[in-house]
């Protein structure tokens, strides 16, 4: 008996060690091949969301080619609108830079006096704080990285658009290909996994999109009423980063409040109002609606969601943060349908998802 237990434990330990090694290798491969894999992954997720729209238009006699074209035009039009808005806002910021630097200088003088830091009135703001934190080199590096990221984003957008077109056409024959490629229970199991993934991911992204739109509109309108400059840009940024659970909204709230300090200094009222607006909107939508979507409904543990943000953010950067939750949903569904990986699904699951089977069993026993 002792030998059996020893063999069993060593076998399980070897399996876990092998699984960890495989996960590390897969993560490294995904990071190295991000140029191709990332646009394809984004295209697959967008195809899942837009496929029901194409089917809906097909019910009203709209040809599939025209439906795919309209969906593609909508996606590209949205990206173009966001790009033009950010580009024009960037040009405006450059034009108004002298005013912002003068305000930053005022704030720095106040802080320098409070903390007894050196200040030379004959030097510019960046020259004054050069000796403190080396901000000029950091701004230069950030500007260069932003330019490279924007060029990379454009190339990704073209690849994603091409992938979406082919995926939306291919999805029509996907079930037939499964029937021919696999037989019996394997085909049924793959169909079930595919249907569950499409249902869960589509529901999450669709509802998340609606909430993000509402979030962005509320932020934009509220900040416009306060008088914060570039309110529309803050609304767009809020819309985009709201796809990053919890952390995205916090980052935008801090950034908008800091920008309000630069604009409204030394008047404290608009600064406080801006901070309260970001706090209230993020608390109401982030603390009450988002958990209902990504927590119990998806069956994901909040801790695992946070860990997934770290992992996918490291592998695929900012885009990885946005698609981290859908990727974890896909992994969890796949693990649920493979007996050997079912423990992984349990670890990824939320408390409610884990306790539900136990409650059902107790009710059946009663």
GILIN-V313558 format. One line per field, one symbol per residue. ss: DSSP state (@ for helix, = for strand, . for the rest). psi: psi as a letter, one per 40 degrees, with the letter a starting at -180 (. if undefined). burial: + if it has 24 or more other ideal C-beta (glycine too) atoms within 12 Angstrom, else -. Layout:
ss->???
psi->???
burial->???
This chain:
ss->.@@@@@@@@@@@@@@@@@@@@@@@@@@@@@@@.@@@@@@@@@@@@@@@@@@@@@@@@@@....@@@@@@@@@@@@@@@@@@@@@@@@@@@@@@@@.@@@@@@@@@@@@@@@@@@@.........@@@@@@@@@.@@@@@@@@@@@@@@@@@@@@@@@@@@@@@@@@@@@@@@@@@@@@@@@...@@@@@@@@@@@@@@@@@@@@@@@@@@@@@@@@@@@@@@@@@@....@@@@@@@@@@@.....@@@@@@@@@@@@@@@@@@...@@@@@@@@@@@@@@@@@@@@@@@@@@@@@...=.@@@@@@@@@@@@@@@@@@@@@.@@@@@@@@@@@@@..@@@@@@@@@@=.@@@@@@@@@@@@@@@.
psi->ddddddddddddddddddddddddddddddddfddddddddddddddddedddddddddfehiddddddddddddddddddddddddddddddddeddddddddddddddddddefiihheeiiddddededefddddddddddddddddddddddddddddddddddddddeddddddddiibddddddddddddddddddddddddddddddddddddddddddehifddddddddddeeehhcdddddddddddddddddehehddddddddddddddddddddddddddecddefihddddddddddddddeadddddedddddddddddddehddeddddddeiiddddddddddddddd.
burial->--------------------------+--+---+--+++++++++++++++-++---------+--++--++--+---+--+--++--+----------++-+++++++---------+-----+--++-----------------------+--++-+++-+++-++--+--+---------------+--++-+++-++++++++++-++-+++++++-++--+-++++++++++++++++++++++-+++-+++++++++++----++--++-+++-++--++--+++-+++--+++++-++--++-+++-+++++++++++++++++++++++------++-++++--+-------------
